[in-house]
Amino acid sequence: MLTRRTSLKLICSFISIFTLPKNAISKKSIRRYELIAKKGQHTFDNRVMSNLSLFNKVNPGPTISGIKGEILEVLFKNELDEPSSIHWHGIRNLNKMDGVPGLTQKLVYPGESFLYKFPINNAGTFWYHTHHKSWKQNAQGLHGVLIVKDNDSELNERDIILVVDDWRLDKNNQIHSKSFGSLHDWSHGGRIGNYLTINGKSIPNIQIPSEGKIRLRFVNTANARIMKLQFNNQIPFRIISIDGEYCIPFESDNITLAPGQRIDVILENAKDIQNLFEISSNDDFEVLKFKHKNNISNNIDVLNYNKVINSPPSLEENVKTFNIKMEGGAMGSLDKAFFDGKVQSFRDLAINEKKLWAFNGKIGDYKLNIADVKINDVVNLKIWNNTRWHHAMHLHGHHFWVYSKEFGKDLRLVSRDTYLMKPREKNEIFFVAKNPGKWLFHCHMMSHNASGMVGIINIV
Ligand SMILES: [Cu+2]
């Protein structure tokens, strides 16, 4: 990872506006990167080359990092043979930089560029991915990690990124393209793969220090697979950050990561861990081996922190409540839904339109307003997942609070940007509408999003 990071084109510069009075001088550091999307080859197993779509010829894409308070400037060049865009998952972004074609920007066509420029005001683990036909483009490899650091230190060898991904490959290790758009996948759990990777490799050796504290940043970039991870000997995960938001640290024997979610953990002593297992099925399997390396410096500045932990808004005043009933999919209760100006049967929607999921009886798209609110309103979404399926619900432009049911028996109030709703779960998510614009609220099982599980929170 370090090689990849250091090979990036990174230019740090300062701008000053000298024409303003002295006390109004704004001095913000700009981090500049270039991301080129292009077809290319990658090997998952160091033997067979697979044809993928890649950012800067690598998977995961290059790690982009900056320091809280800086401005990030990323020149995106599209050298694919189809249009695309980039979404910055978890960043409380400027609406016009959010990367949603047809809503916040125009499609970036082959041969075109788009300059993303936005402040990074919250430290944490984020990621970026294509937001056009992501059910296909993300599955072909177009994603990477974005780290916003708290202080002026660079990422170091005690701060380790682990990108967990799931691919559907044929027997020649090529992307199984024939099944893109499969109605079965779209109406069930999404495009579940058959090949798991960590940082783009199958069961890699991940180098960590031989002892002392380390921070591990887990990111699930898969299209649909929910991962459950456990260390050897059930060494507990000390969770310090969830979806790029610091939390009061707590321990868990394992972690569950739905598509789009991140969890950062601290380990007191790196020597305790030897490997990591995926345990969501009855068949636990090893996904990586940790290789301990001596002579890694004791630089643990990234771990000695006094972090800002945000607090939830009061639900007493200024609250705007909206009910959202999620319906659809296989074995569901949705027999008809509103789409394209009329009510249509579920069968017709599925076969003719490939639309399968609805909010409150309406097939979702970028025109479906779920909530119209004003800046500083407290938005409370009362959500009922009345389907047989899990859904990783992601809000753009904001983090939200939720009494999460995922960390053991007890409810835990956490701040997230993506929450995994269990089948039949009823829950509420709430947040202060701080960021003006039209923001997507959608399922991050990417084929669910494409087939109707998406709507807009409009903040004016
Ligand atoms: Cu879903």
Residues whose N, C-alpha, C, O or C-beta is under 5 A from the ligand:
A	BS01	CU	H390 H391 A392 C443 M445 H448
